Amino acid sequence: MSDKLKKEKIGKTIDKLDWNRSYKTVIERVLDKGDTRDWEEMVKFYGRENVIRALKEDITYLSNMTMEAVCKYFQLSKEKLRCYTKKQLHQVHWV
């Protein structure tokens, strides 16, 4: 990944980061804080199928706005995303 992407989107701990072991954190942060150019670079690094698999199985939180953008970019329905299904299970009902 580019140095700019690493510093601006991932955070200050990048020097000690194991990019393969920490893929969930990296993907979540790039999706949440990056733009489509950052997303493209992330896809080049991890591979499209790996990012999609992480979205479906591993990533537990994305903002609603990011979730919508992710669905459009990767052509996925939000029901396929783990973060969406988790939100649906933990909805708070007002009395």
C-alpha positions as CSV (number, residue, x, y, z in Angstrom):
1,M,0.0,0.0,0.0
2,S,1.2,3.5,-0.6
3,D,2.8,5.5,2.2
4,K,0.0,8.2,1.9
5,L,-2.7,5.6,2.3
6,K,-0.9,4.0,5.2
7,K,-0.4,7.2,7.2
8,E,-3.7,9.0,6.5
9,K,-6.1,6.1,6.7
10,I,-4.6,3.3,8.8
11,G,-3.2,5.3,11.7
12,K,0.0,5.9,13.6
13,T,0.8,2.2,14.4
14,I,1.5,1.3,10.8
15,D,5.2,0.7,11.4
16,K,4.4,-2.3,13.5
17,L,1.4,-3.5,11.6
18,D,1.3,-7.0,10.1
19,W,-0.7,-6.2,6.9
20,N,-1.9,-9.8,6.5
21,R,-2.9,-10.6,10.1
22,S,-4.6,-7.2,10.5
23,Y,-6.5,-7.3,7.3
24,K,-9.9,-6.7,9.0
25,T,-8.8,-3.5,10.7
26,V,-7.0,-2.3,7.5
27,I,-10.0,-3.0,5.2
28,E,-12.5,-1.5,7.7
29,R,-10.5,1.7,8.1
30,V,-9.7,2.2,4.4
31,L,-13.4,1.7,3.5
32,D,-14.5,4.1,6.3
33,K,-11.9,6.8,5.8
34,G,-10.8,6.4,2.2
35,D,-12.1,7.4,-1.2
36,T,-12.5,5.1,-4.2
37,R,-8.8,5.6,-5.2
38,D,-7.9,4.2,-1.7
39,W,-10.4,1.4,-2.2
40,E,-8.8,0.5,-5.5
41,E,-5.3,0.4,-3.9
42,M,-6.7,-1.8,-1.1
43,V,-8.3,-4.2,-3.7
44,K,-4.9,-4.4,-5.6
45,F,-3.2,-5.3,-2.3
46,Y,-5.6,-7.8,-0.9
47,G,-7.5,-8.9,-4.0
48,R,-11.2,-8.2,-4.8
49,E,-12.4,-11.7,-3.7
50,N,-10.6,-11.4,-0.3
51,V,-12.1,-8.0,0.4
52,I,-15.5,-9.2,-0.5
53,R,-15.1,-12.3,1.7
54,A,-14.0,-10.1,4.6
55,L,-17.1,-7.9,4.1
56,K,-19.3,-10.9,4.1
57,E,-17.6,-12.8,7.0
58,D,-15.3,-10.6,9.1
59,I,-16.0,-6.9,9.1
60,T,-18.4,-6.2,11.9
61,Y,-18.9,-2.5,11.7
62,L,-19.3,0.1,8.9
63,S,-21.3,3.3,9.1
64,N,-24.6,3.3,7.2
65,M,-23.1,5.7,4.6
66,T,-20.0,3.6,4.1
67,M,-22.2,0.4,3.9
68,E,-24.2,2.0,1.1
69,A,-21.1,3.0,-0.8
70,V,-19.5,-0.4,-0.3
71,C,-22.6,-2.1,-1.7
72,K,-22.6,0.1,-4.8
73,Y,-18.8,-0.2,-5.4
74,F,-18.7,-4.0,-4.9
75,Q,-22.2,-4.6,-6.3
76,L,-23.4,-6.4,-3.2
77,S,-26.7,-6.3,-1.4
78,K,-26.4,-5.0,2.2
79,E,-28.0,-8.3,3.5
80,K,-24.8,-10.0,2.4
81,L,-22.6,-7.9,4.7
82,R,-21.8,-9.1,8.1
83,C,-21.9,-5.6,9.6
84,Y,-25.5,-5.2,8.3
85,T,-26.7,-8.6,9.7
86,K,-25.1,-7.8,13.0
87,K,-26.9,-4.4,13.1
88,Q,-30.2,-6.1,12.4
89,L,-29.6,-8.5,15.3
90,H,-28.8,-5.8,17.8
91,Q,-31.5,-3.2,17.1
92,V,-32.6,-1.3,20.1
93,H,-36.4,-0.9,20.4
94,W,-37.8,2.2,22.0
95,V,-40.6,1.8,24.5
